[in-house]
Amino acid sequence: MRKLKILMIAPTPYFADRGCHVRIYEEARALLARGHQVVIVAYHLGRDVGNIPVHRIPRIPWYKKLSAGPSWHKPFLDLLLLWKVISVFRTFRPDVIHAHLHEGAFIAALSKPFCRVPVLFDCQGSLSGELLDHGFMKQRSLLHRAFSALEGWITRRADHIVTSSTPTADAIRRDFPGVIDILTPLPDAVDTEMFQPLPKEVALQRALGLPEDKKLIVYLGAMTTYQGVDLLLNALQQLAAERDDFHALLMGYPEEAYVVEAEGKGLYGRVTFTGKVDYAEASRYLSLGDVAVSPKLSATEANGKLLNYLACGLPIVATDNRVNRELLGDAAVYMRTADAAELSGCLSRLLDGDAQRGALAVAARNHVLEKHSWHARIETLEDIYRSLS
């Protein structure tokens, strides 16, 4: 196909080493590798990664939030982002606008009278579902109804929609049947060269203060309730009451409150918190692990960390939901219910099962190589661009 100019809208502090940023980066990087031109328009916060040009809104001194979740400051930031999108459009003249998240698609819809090019909406979950997960509003409240209506308006304004999981696509088909003909699942993928099984680095273990005679449980992701971190700490507390042969390495942010919570649960010396881990270094850190865990409670969002776990050849314990099943297939152990006793039991059985861990490690790497490389995903994305241009 002819080479395209693609303007990506990222209504977020890109890049800040978390899930949605990884999808934005990996898509842009794969498109560049295939000869397309890509620019990203984003908030003032974050850092540039790779050779992808990033255009940012003016610096807002009082807004310093890097973590996921809603904020009443964001409407102001999004107005600035709208202005920046129109400004960049005039000089870059893209063939298509690729809008990430509902906010990005909202900005693209508002800019369409000025830009007059097709808009692709890259949806990573439900807007109202995410706000409920973050405790920003209550089910069936006036605010919930307002955001549900806004979600519908945004969804219907796109020229095409791709989703980061098939369950998200199914939910859109159910809630907005009028967009079925312009909807394509485009599940997350992973760079299997950046993320691969590596030998355990003794020097890194020692730098982190990790015991070398314990089995290591690893978690990488946002440190929030909807990611299941509270559930994980409760499970580790139960596990610690039964055995002394494990340590947990919890990687992500904002971690401060969980450090205090872990100490209150008697987990001092049993859990290490790293804070934010640079995406480029994540494979080294994950490869220290013997078991990886994802107790994510949200059933509406993508769960890209699972692909990093798979690519590093890690045995995985995960919540049993459709998003996780789509990514992991049979290459994982699933919790039957999302409670601490069930999670503790799954972790304990996997810690004891050396043969099972070995088999799952091989299955994980093979599964990700077969099902979740970016090569096929980007070809699908190019086909959609071609249909729009």
N, C-alpha and C positions, 0 to 999 in steps of 0.2 A: 504494500500500500504506500501511497505518497506520505511523506513525512509531515507531521502535523505540529502546530503550535498550540500548546495546552496551558491554560491558566488554571491553577488549582487554588481554591479558596480553603484556607485552614483557619477556622475561627477558634483559635487555641494558641497557647504559648509554645508554638512549635520551635525547636524540638526539645522535649523535656523527658525523654526516656520512659514513655508509657504507651499503652496499647494503641490508641487511635493514631498517635504520632508515628508509630512503627508502620502501620498500614499506609499512611500518607507517604512516608519516606521510601518504602519498598516499591510502591507503585511508581512513584516519580523516578526512582533510580532505574527500574526495569524499562520504563518508557525511554529514558535517555539512552540506555544501552542499545535500544533498537532504532536510534537515530532521530527520535522526536525531540522537539524543544519543549521544555517544561519550566514554568516559573511558579513559585508559591507565594501567595499573599497571606500574611499571618499577623498575629498580635506582636507587640513590641518585645515581649519576653521570649525566652528560649534561646537556642543557639543554632547556628548553621551547621549542617552536616553534609559531607560529600561535596559534590560540585553542582548542587542544585541552587540556582539563584532564589533568594528569599527577599521579598519586599515587605517591609513592616510598617505598621501604623506608627504615629509619633509616640514617643515615650510618655507614659502616664505614671508619674512618680508614686502615686498612692496604690496602684494595683500591682501586686507582686505574687499573685497566686499562680503556682505552677501545677498544683494537684488538680485532679479531675473534680467535676461537680459544678453546680450552678452558682451564680453570684448576681446580685442586683446591680453590680457595676457593668455586667456584660452588655446590656443594651447600648450603653454609651460607647464601649469598645467596638461593638458591631456597626454603629453608625460611622465611626472612623474607618472601619474595615471596608464598608460600602464605598466610601469616598476613595479609599486606596485602590480598590478593585477597578473602579471607573478610571482612575488616573493611570494605572498600569495598563489597562486595556487600550487606552489611546496610543500608547507607545509600542506595546507588544503586538497588538492586533492578532489575537489568538483565533484558531479555528473552532475551538470548543472551550467552554468553561466546565471544569470538573470540580463540583462543590462537595466538600466533605461535611458530614454531620448536618443536622437539621438547620442549624444556624447558618452554615455555609450555603445551603440550598435557599434559605430565606433571603440572604443577601444577593444571591444570584438572581432570584425572581425579581427583586426590587431593581437590580441593575439591568435587567433584560431590555427595557425600553431604550436604554442608552447603548447597550453593547450589541444587541441583535445577532447573537450567535447561539447555537444550541447549548442547553444546560444539561449535564449529567449529574444526577444526585447520587452521591456515594453514602448510603445509609448504613450506620453501624448499630442500629437498635431503635427502640421506640423512644421518642422525645418524652412523652408523658410517663412512660415506664421508667425511664432513667431518673426523672425528677422525683417520682415516687420512691425509687430505690435510694436516692440520696436524702430522703426525708424532707424535701423542699416543699411538699404539699401533701394533703391527705386525699385518699381515694374518694371520688365523687364530690369533692369540694368544688366551690365556684372556680377556684384557680385551676383545678384539674380539668374541669369542663372547658375552660378557656384555652388551656394549652392543648387539649385534645382537638379542639376546633382549629387551632393554629397548625397543628401537625397535619391535619387533613388538607388545609389550604396549601401548605408547603409541598406536600406530596403530589398534589394535582398540578402544580406549576412546572414540574420538571419535564424535559423532553425524553429522558430515559432515567431509570433508577437501577442501580446495582446495590446489592446488599452483601454484607460481610458474612452472612450465614443463610442457609436455606430456611430455617425456622423464621427468621426475620422476614424473608420474602413471603412465606406462607401467611404470616400475620398481616402483611400489607395487602395481600390478595383478599383476605377475609374482611379487613376493615375498609379497604378502598378498592372495590372490584373494578372501578373505572380505569385503573392504571395497569391492569393485568397484561395488556399487550406491550407495555413499555418497561416491563420488569424482568430483570435477569439476576439470579443469585451469582455472586462472585466471591466465594468464601475466601477467608484469609489464607495466606501462604507464607512461606519462610525461606530465607536465604540459607540453603543447606551447606554452603561453603563457609559462611560466617559462623553459623551454628552447627557444630558437629561434635561428636564425642572426643574429648581431649584427656590426656593423662592427668591425674590429680596433681596439682602443683603444691608440693610440700611447703614451699616458701610462702605461697598465698595463704595456705592453711594457718601457718604460724603468724603471718602478718595480721590475720583476722582473729587470732587467739582461739582457734578451733582445736578441740582435742583430737588427736590423731588415732586414738583407740576406740572411737565411737562411730556408729553408723550415723550418717548425716541426712536429715530431712531438709529439703530446700523448698523455698517459696519465693517467687519473683512476681511483683506486681504492686498495684496501688494498695496502700494500707488503709482499708476502709471496712465498715461493717458489711456492705453489700458484696464485697469480695470474699467475705467469710473469715476475716482475720480474727474477729472475736470468737467465732466457732472454733477456729484452729487453736487459739490459745487455750480454750476450755478443753479441747481434745488432748493437747500436749500436757496439760495439768493432770488429766486422768492417766495418760501414758506414763508420766513421771512417777506416779504413785505405784506403778506396777513393774517398772524396769528402769535400769540405769545404764543401758548400752546405746543411747542415742543422744544426739544433739540437733538442734534446729537452727538453720541459717535463714533468716527472714529478710528479704531484700526488697526495698521499696520505700515509698514515702507518702504522706507525712507519718513518721514512725514514733514521734515523741510520746504521745499518749499511750501507745501500746508498750513502750518500754516500761512505763510506770505500771500498766496493767499486768504485764508479765511478772514483774517483781512482786506485785501484790498477790499473785497466784502461786508464789513460791518457785518460780522458774528461773531465778537468778542463777547463772552458771550453766543453765540448760538451753538457753536461747541466745543467739547473737543477732543483733539488728545492724544492718549495714547502712541504712538510709538509701539514698538514690545510687543506683549502679549505672555507670555509663553503658549505653547499648552496645558499644563496640567491645566492652569487656565482659558482657553478660555470659558468654559461652564459657569463659574461664571459671567464673564463679559457679555456674550451674554444674559444671563437670566435677566439682568437688562432691556433689551429692550422690547418695545411694538411692534415695527415694525423693520424688518431687510431688508436691501437693497443690491442688487448686480447689478449695471448698467454696467457690463463688456461688452466692445465693441468687444473684440476678439471673433471670431466665430470658431477658430481652436483649442483653448486650453480647457482643462477640467476646471471645476469650482467647486472644492471640498468644498468651503466654504458653498455652498448651503446645503450640507448634514449636516454640523454642525448646520446651521439655523434650518433645518427640525427636527433634533434630539432634539434640545432645545425647540421645539414646538413654533416657532416664525412665525407670519404672514410675508410673504415675497413679496417684489416687485422686479422683475427681468426683464432683457432684454429678449425679445421674440426671442429665437433661438433654434435650435434643441438640442444642448448640454443641455441647461437649461430645455427644455421641457422633455427630457429623465429623468432627475433627479427629477424634481418637479411634473410632471404630472399636475393634476388639483389643487394641494395644494399651489397655489401662484396666485398673481396678476401680469400680464405681461404688460410691456410697448408696445404699438403698434409701436411706433417709438422711436429711441434712441435720444431724444432731451430733453432739460431741462424743457420745459413747460409740456410735457407728463409725465415725471418723477415726477415733482412737483404735477401735478394733481392726479396721482396714490397715492402718499404719502398722500396727503390731504384727499382724499376719504377714505383711510384706517384709517387714524387718527380719522376721524369722525365716522367711522362705527364700533362701539363697538361690535355689534353682528357678523359682518363679521370677525373682528379680532379673536373673540372667536372661530368661526367655523373653520377658517383657522389654528388656533393653534392646535386644535384637529386633523384636517386633516393632518397637517404636521407631527406630531408625529406618527400617525397611518401609514402614507405612508412610512416613513423611516423604521419603524419596519417590514413592509410587503415586501418592495422592495429592501432595501439597507443595509442589514446586511453583515458583512464580512464572515459569516459562509458559505453561498452558493458560494461566490466568490472564497474562498480558495479551496473549493472542485473542482471547475472548473480548478483552477491553478494546483492542484495536478494531475488532469486527463491529463493536457498538459504535465507536467513533465514526467508522466508515459509513454506517447506516444513517448517522446524523448529519454528516458533512456533505 
